[in-house]
């Protein structure tokens, strides 16, 4: 069997049609959209058409869309920009313990600047309680930042309700929708959001491009200084091929959303069920409110990175829940926030399915997981004394 | 991020498993990352390590380091084996990523504990 890619939450392959749309802008249409001549004007037209398309799909207005280099930059712009713009009104920010580092570290950086940050806990499924958000609101609260769906455990947060609470209290609401867009219907009106970040390469678009939605009338200070691109909000020549590719990828993602979601959910549930049939395996994240492609399972007595490497030998690409694999020695902050033991957190592995995965791949993966888990357990110092199995 | 040698040892670990009636047993847990390694040794009358087994709970580097260490000490005298350092283990694996260097301590320390256990039993 060919290699199997089940790490679509890390990144997705570029959609062929998105690549085709990008090609002219990597070749003949190389003009700078800020130029007044025809070369420039042609590109400007394509960029603005993409802006309109992105706005339409998100339920926004074109002037509310700011192109960025990706999700991280958009999150930074939203949180730091809004916090600084509202400093005279207050200095309190609310976020959650399961945010992506693009949000969590940004909030902590603001703490060093003198902002007050409340990091809300989550339940065992990684869910934030909207009542906790309401209770955390203070007179000086200026911003709430909650992710739409979690990248590790796939839990879908009650952002709509949190958005309502934010609206009622006249507090800005930012969502990191990086994992949600392309997997869930994302609309800024139904979700009551003021700021939203997304990234193209999570929905089969190119890497290095994303956007920030800023509700009309919301004051956000710029972070980058230079040329007047993106209405002065984000200086620097735009990533034109990236923007065009993102537009095409988004269009495809939205047109196939229901079909892809249904298909991925059925593959996901097959993989989850197969994993849970193995002994001492536990599903991490929410049993029902989870991303259509997310499977996160902890296997006791073994380490996630070892399982990842073992599966890699069998041609399967997954991601490990223990951050030991990515350089830091601490188990995932998301898994720890759900209250599990460090050992269980370290035994976690994440499969993030995509639109290209098949039933055959799921079944092959289940067989490979079983073999790998058995092998690693037979080697594990923790499994010893559990008797012959 | 891992050398071919690390991956090879991880995939085909040498001397893995339990040992019946070992002459020395050592178990070390790494406080930094929670890895745990157990080492069992069989030592002959001349003080030569005739057989060695390990079991490890840990990442790829921890498992590969344990495997490499067992290869390095088999057939050597306990006085020599006890001097093997984590750096030698890592070097023999073709190096480890900086954040994984601490993983090679684990096997070397577990071996030292096993040798100490063996020596204590000799007294």
Boltz contact constraints between the chains, C-beta under 6 A:
constraints:
  - contact:
      token1: [A, 303]
      token2: [B, 58]
      max_distance: 6.0
  - contact:
      token1: [A, 303]
      token2: [B, 59]
      max_distance: 6.0
  - contact:
      token1: [A, 305]
      token2: [B, 59]
      max_distance: 6.0
  - contact:
      token1: [A, 305]
      token2: [B, 60]
      max_distance: 6.0
  - contact:
      token1: [A, 306]
      token2: [B, 59]
      max_distance: 6.0
  - contact:
      token1: [A, 306]
      token2: [B, 60]
      max_distance: 6.0
  - contact:
      token1: [A, 309]
      token2: [B, 10]
      max_distance: 6.0
  - contact:
      token1: [A, 309]
      token2: [B, 60]
      max_distance: 6.0
  - contact:
      token1: [A, 313]
      token2: [B, 11]
      max_distance: 6.0
  - contact:
      token1: [A, 324]
      token2: [B, 33]
      max_distance: 6.0
  - contact:
      token1: [A, 324]
      token2: [B, 59]
      max_distance: 6.0
  - contact:
      token1: [A, 327]
      token2: [B, 99]
      max_distance: 6.0
  - contact:
      token1: [A, 329]
      token2: [B, 32]
      max_distance: 6.0
  - contact:
      token1: [A, 329]
      token2: [B, 33]
      max_distance: 6.0
  - contact:
      token1: [A, 379]
      token2: [B, 16]
      max_distance: 6.0
  - contact:
      token1: [A, 379]
      token2: [B, 55]
      max_distance: 6.0
  - contact:
      token1: [A, 380]
      token2: [B, 57]
      max_distance: 6.0
  - contact:
      token1: [A, 381]
      token2: [B, 36]
      max_distance: 6.0
  - contact:
      token1: [A, 381]
      token2: [B, 38]
      max_distance: 6.0
  - contact:
      token1: [A, 381]
      token2: [B, 55]
      max_distance: 6.0
  - contact:
      token1: [A, 381]
      token2: [B, 56]
      max_distance: 6.0
  - contact:
      token1: [A, 381]
      token2: [B, 57]
      max_distance: 6.0
  - contact:
      token1: [A, 382]
      token2: [B, 57]
      max_distance: 6.0
  - contact:
      token1: [A, 384]
      token2: [B, 55]
      max_distance: 6.0
